[in-house]
Amino acid sequence: MPSGNYLVSIVMPTWNSMRYIKECIASLLAQTHNNYELLVCDGGSTDGTLEYLESIGDPRIKIVSRSDKGLVNALNIGFSKTTGDILCWLNSDDRYLCENALSRVAETLMKNGLQFVIGGCAMLAENGETMRYLLPWIPQPPFGYRGHSNCFTGSLFFKKEAWAKFGQFSEQNKYAFEYELIRQLMACPQQGRILIGAPVAGFRLRPDSVSGANSEAMALERNRVVGNIVHENAPFRHQLIRLYSYARLGLLPTFLKYLRANRNPKAVRNVWKN
C-alpha cells in the first residue's frame, strides 16, 4: 500500500489555546500527507479555541471531547477514539517543523515492520523562535532505557498495535505520564527507528506549561515511572550511550548534522540539504 494511504491519527489536548493554536493548526494543514484525522479533546475552553477550530470547516478536524478531567484524561479519551494506522499527539502550543513530517513518518513506519519512530525536535521560545535542536536516540544493547532519550512526544509516532498493547496512561500520573509509553517502546529497541532527515516537531518553552510550572513534581514522578533516578543534566555517560547508539545504527552523519544545526539554528534547512 502506498504510504499516502495510511491514516495518521493525531490527538490534541487543548484548553484556552488561542494564543498558539493557529500556528499549530497551520503546520498541520500544510502537511503533504493529507490522510490524517485530528482528534481534539478540550478541557472547556472559554477563549474562542473551539469556535476557531469549528470555523476551519475541515472534516479531518474532529472535536471529540468538550469537557475532560485534565491532560492525561484528555489523551486517553482521544486515543480511545482514533481510527488510524499511525498514532501520535501534538499539544496545541507546539507545531510541526516541516511540511513532509507525516509523509516521512508514514513511509518509514509502515514499510519497515516497525512499531515506532522518533524524529528530531526543536526547543522553541515562547514567541516561536527556534532556540536549539534535540537529537533523540534509542538506547542499544547492552544499554537499556534509563529515562534519557530526548524523546519529545510531538515527534514520537507509533502503530495502533503498540498503543493497544500499552492500553492507556495511568491517570494517577499528572506530569510524567508520557514516560510510561516511552519506557514500553524503548524496551524493544529493535522495533523502533530514528527518523532520518530534518527535525519533525517543536515544543514551546513556557513558564506556565505543565512541565514548566511543575518541574520538581515532574522530576519525582518521572523517577518513579521510569524506575531510575534521572538526572536533569545528562551526565557524560549518557552522552556516550547516545553516541554509541548512533554509531551502532550507522547514523553518525545524522548525529553530526544536528551538531551543525545547533551552531546556527536559523540555517537548519541548509544543513539538511547537504
Order of alpha helices (4+ residues) and beta strands (2+ residues): beta-alpha-beta-alpha-beta-alpha-beta-beta-alpha-beta-beta-beta-beta-alpha-alpha-beta-beta-alpha-alpha-alpha-alpha-alpha
